[in-house]
Amino acid sequence: MEHRTLGRTGREVSVVGLGTWQLGADWGDVSEADARAVLEASAEAGVTFYDTADVYGDGRSEQIVGRFVAAHPDAGFTVATKMGRRMDQVPSSYVESNFRQWLDRSRTNLGVDTVDLVQLHCPPSEVIDDDETYDVLDQLVAEGVIAAYGVSVETCAQALSAISRPHVASIQIILNAFRMKPLDEVLPAAASAGVGIIARVPLASGLLSGKYDLDTTFAADDHRTYNRDGSAFDVGETFSGVDYVTGVKAAQEFSALVASTGLDVTPAQAAIAWIIQQPGVSTVIPGARNTSQASSNAAAGGVGELPASFLADVAALYDRSIREQVHGRW
């Protein structure tokens, strides 16, 4: 597994990490035994970076990840968590007292004194633009509550604002073959500033695995059912904001393009490798609900360079089928 420096954290992390939203049971029920097996499989495949949040399963994901990391003290794991969604996402919620309360809870859940990396969890733009936000975060670093901080964003404009701050270590942003806008300005700006890029939703909520069709259904407690209209949180987090019918058709075309390369890779692996190949990306955090998915996703870190013709065809697919729906929105 290739490792890259995660921006201003200075930490070397696996180019394929693991997102653990699903381990909090927000994508349908996942037992703790199954969650632990996914974590073990990812580690065996070379993953060293784990991304969680205090609201995933109301802290369940943090707790499971924390126990897993504690059982592997010499593995060199880096754990990133997120904060800011335990209250209404309004500027008045993002104050020092709440930061401290949220972080105390996360440190307890993770079983650590110092959080490796905390990310503001898609806060309002006013919070990202506010000097006081970073003053408080800098103080928390000075006290050893957190080792580094970053911002998880919804929009490219938010990313660019955060990148301009001198101590922001990383930006987490949706980036995949169905969400290419970050390539325009965000990745170049981050690379120039030495800020890491954590690419989330790399498979467009599973669309790019090529396994879904128009008859596929998801559990009632799966966000791919309840958030298709954006009623629970930003609709861009579900299928990257692409309507399901369009997404399924485009994903089928993507799978055909992968097959045409002659490479021994799955569509999901090709989608992850496509992100890894984008200049400036530090790590990609696909989720996994079982051990085979965890191992297969991690194997994408060894795919290497994808053919130039494939990259051109993917860009053309995006322009033809996806760009109009998503490029101007985020």
C-alpha positions in Angstrom: 0.0 0.0 0.0 1.4 3.4 -1.0 1.6 6.0 1.8 1.3 9.8 1.4 1.8 12.7 3.8 -1.5 14.0 5.0 -1.0 17.7 4.6 0.1 19.7 7.6 -0.4 16.8 10.0 2.9 15.5 8.8 1.6 11.9 9.2 2.1 9.3 6.6 -1.2 7.5 5.8 -2.3 4.8 3.4 -3.5 6.1 0.1 -6.7 4.1 0.7 -8.2 4.6 4.1 -11.5 3.4 5.5 -14.6 5.6 6.1 -16.6 4.2 9.0 -20.0 6.0 8.7 -21.5 2.6 7.9 -20.0 1.0 11.0 -22.2 3.3 13.1 -25.3 1.6 11.6 -26.4 4.6 9.6 -26.5 2.4 6.4 -28.6 -0.3 7.9 -27.8 -2.6 10.8 -24.1 -3.6 11.3 -23.2 -5.8 14.3 -20.1 -4.9 16.3 -18.6 -8.2 15.4 -19.0 -7.5 11.7 -17.7 -4.0 12.1 -14.6 -5.3 13.9 -14.1 -7.8 11.1 -14.2 -5.0 8.5 -11.6 -3.1 10.4 -9.3 -6.1 10.8 -9.6 -6.9 7.1 -8.7 -3.3 6.1 -5.7 -3.4 8.4 -4.5 -6.7 6.9 -4.8 -5.1 3.5 -2.5 -2.2 4.5 -5.0 0.5 5.6 -3.6 2.8 8.3 -6.1 5.7 8.1 -9.6 5.6 9.6 -12.2 8.3 9.4 -15.1 8.6 11.8 -17.4 11.2 13.4 -19.0 11.8 16.7 -22.5 11.4 15.2 -22.0 8.1 13.4 -24.3 5.9 15.3 -24.3 8.6 18.1 -20.7 7.7 18.9 -20.8 4.0 18.2 -18.4 4.2 15.3 -15.9 6.1 17.4 -16.1 3.6 20.1 -15.6 0.6 17.8 -12.7 2.3 16.0 -11.2 3.3 19.4 -11.3 -0.3 20.7 -9.8 -1.6 17.5 -6.9 0.9 17.5 -6.2 0.2 21.1 -5.8 -3.5 20.3 -3.1 -2.6 17.7 -0.9 -0.1 19.5 2.1 -0.5 17.3 0.3 -0.4 13.9 0.8 3.3 13.2 -2.9 4.0 12.7 -4.1 7.6 12.3 -7.7 8.3 13.3 -9.6 11.3 12.1 -12.9 12.2 13.7 -15.4 15.0 13.0 -17.4 17.4 15.2 -20.2 19.9 14.9 -23.3 18.0 14.1 -24.5 17.2 17.6 -26.4 20.5 17.6 -28.1 22.6 15.0 -25.7 23.6 12.3 -25.9 27.3 12.9 -23.0 29.6 13.5 -23.9 30.1 17.2 -23.3 26.4 17.9 -19.6 26.6 16.9 -18.2 28.1 20.0 -15.3 27.1 22.3 -17.5 25.5 25.0 -19.2 23.2 22.5 -15.9 22.4 20.9 -14.5 21.3 24.2 -17.6 19.3 25.1 -17.7 17.5 21.8 -14.0 16.7 21.9 -14.2 15.4 25.5 -16.8 13.0 24.3 -14.8 11.9 21.3 -11.7 11.4 23.3 -13.7 9.2 25.7 -15.2 7.3 22.8 -11.8 6.8 21.1 -10.0 6.1 24.3 -7.3 8.8 23.7 -6.0 11.9 25.3 -5.2 13.6 22.1 -7.2 13.3 18.9 -5.0 12.7 15.8 -7.1 14.9 13.6 -10.4 16.6 14.2 -12.4 18.0 11.3 -15.3 20.4 11.5 -18.2 18.4 10.1 -19.5 20.4 7.1 -20.2 23.6 9.1 -21.9 26.6 7.7 -19.8 28.9 5.5 -19.9 31.6 8.1 -18.0 29.3 10.5 -15.4 28.5 7.9 -14.9 32.1 7.2 -14.7 33.2 10.9 -11.2 34.0 12.4 -12.5 33.0 15.8 -13.1 29.4 14.7 -9.4 28.9 14.0 -8.3 30.8 17.2 -10.2 28.2 19.2 -8.8 25.3 17.2 -5.3 26.6 17.6 -5.7 26.8 21.3 -6.9 23.2 21.4 -3.8 22.2 19.5 -1.6 24.1 22.0 -3.3 22.3 24.9 -2.8 18.9 23.3 -6.5 18.2 23.0 -6.0 17.7 19.3 -2.9 17.2 17.3 -4.2 18.8 14.1 -7.4 20.1 12.6 -9.1 20.2 9.2 -12.5 21.0 7.7 -14.9 18.6 6.0 -16.8 20.7 3.4 -19.8 20.5 1.1 -18.7 23.1 -1.5 -15.5 24.0 -3.3 -15.9 27.6 -2.1 -15.8 26.4 1.5 -12.7 24.3 0.7 -10.9 27.3 -0.8 -11.7 29.4 2.2 -10.4 26.8 4.7 -7.3 26.2 2.6 -6.3 29.9 3.0 -6.0 29.4 6.8 -2.4 28.8 7.9 -2.9 25.9 10.2 -5.6 23.9 8.5 -4.1 20.5 8.0 -6.6 18.9 5.7 -9.8 19.2 3.7 -12.3 16.5 3.3 -14.4 16.8 0.2 -16.6 14.7 -2.1 -14.5 13.7 -5.0 -15.3 10.9 -7.5 -15.9 10.3 -11.2 -19.4 11.8 -10.7 -18.2 14.8 -8.8 -15.2 16.4 -10.5 -15.5 20.1 -9.6 -12.7 19.9 -6.9 -10.2 19.2 -9.7 -10.7 22.7 -11.1 -9.4 24.8 -8.2 -9.5 22.9 -4.8 -6.8 20.3 -5.5 -4.3 22.7 -7.0 -4.9 25.2 -4.1 -4.4 22.5 -1.5 -1.3 21.2 -3.1 0.2 24.7 -3.3 -0.6 25.3 0.4 0.5 21.9 1.7 -3.0 21.0 2.8 -4.0 17.3 2.6 -7.0 16.2 0.6 -9.2 13.4 2.0 -11.6 12.2 -0.7 -14.9 11.0 0.6 -17.9 9.4 -1.1 -15.5 7.9 -3.7 -18.1 5.4 -5.0 -21.0 7.9 -5.1 -22.7 6.0 -2.3 -22.1 2.7 -4.2 -23.3 3.7 -7.6 -19.8 3.4 -9.1 -19.5 -0.2 -7.9 -21.8 -1.0 -10.9 -23.9 -3.3 -8.7 -27.1 -1.3 -8.6 -30.0 -1.2 -11.0 -33.3 0.5 -11.1 -34.9 -2.3 -9.0 -32.3 -2.1 -6.2 -33.8 -1.1 -2.9 -32.1 0.0 0.3 -33.2 -0.4 4.0 -35.5 2.3 5.4 -32.7 3.4 7.8 -30.2 3.7 4.9 -29.5 7.3 3.8 -29.8 6.1 0.2 -33.5 5.7 1.0 -34.3 8.5 3.4 -32.0 11.3 2.0 -32.6 11.1 -1.7 -34.4 14.5 -1.5 -31.9 16.0 0.9 -34.4 16.2 3.7 -32.0 14.8 6.4 -28.7 16.4 5.3 -27.0 17.8 2.2 -28.3 15.8 -0.8 -24.8 15.8 -2.3 -23.8 13.2 0.3 -26.3 10.7 -1.2 -25.3 9.4 -4.7 -23.1 12.6 -4.9 -26.3 14.6 -5.6 -27.0 12.7 -8.9 -30.6 11.5 -9.3 -30.8 7.7 -9.0 -32.0 6.9 -12.5 -29.3 9.1 -14.1 -26.7 7.7 -11.7 -27.5 4.0 -12.5 -27.3 4.6 -16.2 -24.0 6.5 -15.9 -22.6 3.8 -13.6 -23.4 1.1 -16.1 -21.5 3.1 -18.7 -18.6 3.6 -16.3 -18.5 -0.2 -15.7 -18.3 -0.8 -19.5 -15.4 1.6 -19.7 -13.6 -0.3 -17.0 -14.2 -3.5 -18.8 -12.8 -2.0 -22.0 -9.4 -1.4 -20.4 -8.7 -5.1 -20.1 -7.4 -4.5 -16.6 -8.2 -7.1 -13.9 -10.1 -4.6 -11.7 -13.6 -4.1 -10.6 -15.5 -0.9 -11.3 -15.2 0.1 -7.6 -11.4 -0.4 -7.7 -11.1 1.6 -10.9 -13.2 4.4 -9.3 -11.0 4.5 -6.3 -7.8 4.3 -8.4 -9.1 7.2 -10.5 -9.2 9.4 -7.4 -5.8 8.3 -6.2 -4.4 9.3 -9.6 -5.6 12.9 -9.2 -2.7 15.2 -8.2 -3.0 16.4 -4.6 -5.1 13.6 -3.2 -3.7 12.3 0.1 -6.1 9.5 0.9 -9.4 8.1 -0.2 -11.9 6.8 2.3 -14.4 4.3 0.9 -16.7 2.6 3.3 -17.1 -1.2 3.6 -19.9 -3.2 5.1 -18.1 -6.6 4.9 -14.6 -8.0 4.8 -14.5 -8.7 1.1 -15.4 -5.0 0.3 -12.7 -3.8 2.7 -10.1 -6.0 1.1 -11.2 -5.2 -2.4 -11.2 -1.5 -1.8 -7.8 -1.5 -0.3 -6.5 -3.4 -3.3 -7.3 -0.4 -5.4 -4.2 1.2 -3.9 -2.1 -1.2 -6.0 -3.9 -0.7 -9.3 -1.4 1.9 -10.5 -1.8 4.3 -13.4 -5.0 4.0 -15.4 -4.8 4.3 -19.2 -5.0 7.8 -20.5 -7.8 6.7 -22.9 -9.9 5.5 -19.9 -9.4 8.9 -18.1 -10.5 10.7 -21.2 -13.6 8.5 -21.6 -14.5 9.0 -17.9 -14.2 12.8 -18.3 -16.4 12.6 -21.4 -19.0 10.5 -19.5 -19.1 13.1 -16.8 -19.5 16.0 -19.2 -22.2 14.2 -21.1 -24.3 12.8 -18.2 -23.4 14.3 -14.9 -21.9 17.7 -15.1 -25.2 19.6 -15.6 -26.6 18.1 -12.4 -23.8 18.6 -10.0 -21.0 20.9 -11.2 -22.6 24.2 -10.5 -24.1 23.2 -7.1 -21.1 22.3 -5.0 
